[in-house]
Amino acid sequence: MSISMESPALSATRDFRVVMVLEAGDAIHSSFARQLDIFSQKFHRSITKTIHQFKGHIVKHDNHRYEVFFTSSTNAVLCALKIKYNFKYIGQRVDSNHKHLGIGISVSPEDNPAETTARASQLCEMVPGPIVITTKVKEMYEQENRQAKIDPDLIRTLKPKEERFLAQVMAFSQTHWNNPRFTLKTLGTELGLSRAQLYRNLKKLTGKPPTAFMREYRLNKALHLLHLQFGNISEVAHETGFNSPTYFTRCFVNTYGMLPSKYAQLNLRV
């Protein structure tokens, strides 16, 4: 896509905010992996430079996550593509287990920035990409660029039906994630889907079956609680909906490669 950096139709996006959420690496290693310092410094310098190049405004960032807004869909999309390109080369010598890039781009009216950021976060965190955008972002991009098409091999565009399904799943998960009595049948009933339909739709959208999806969602919540020093391992396991500390520890090790107690100790030193 050989398109100028500046949008020729800013008037079409004047009343909208385009939000990009970017995550690089995984939270468990980004918190304290000093061996990644050189990579991190180079990558973060590259990200900041690229965002400024495409007229983006960094709202918030930490070791592995950025929230950025743009005044045009074109600048957001081209910025994401440039970051993706740079990421591939900057991290060539970094262990692939620590190399991960997710970018979600969403858009909504200026008076609803929180919802826009939440939707971009869901695209970034839950949908394999590495660049995922909403249908509205795609439509605005094409309008700004005289119907130039988004390359589906480079950027994944969610259909409106997929966007609604993701929003429903996330709303349900955010309400019931710490309930140990939660069942997939409950989720299916809430969404009006059979067990087979739920499995098929969620696997297609996120790459994970429902059981794995909810387990990883709970583990991400556990990471946050451990980082905040919420309590001991048993308390964190109970708070995040796991039936036993033993099962919680096994799931944590299988996903993150270390004991939750080890992660908690390392965070105390940071």
Beta strands, then each sheet from edge to edge (+ up, - down):
strand 1: 16-24
strand 2: 57-61
strand 3: 65-70
strand 4: 101-109
strand 5: 131-133
strand 6: 156-157
sheet 1: 2+ 3- 1+ 4- 5- 6-
end
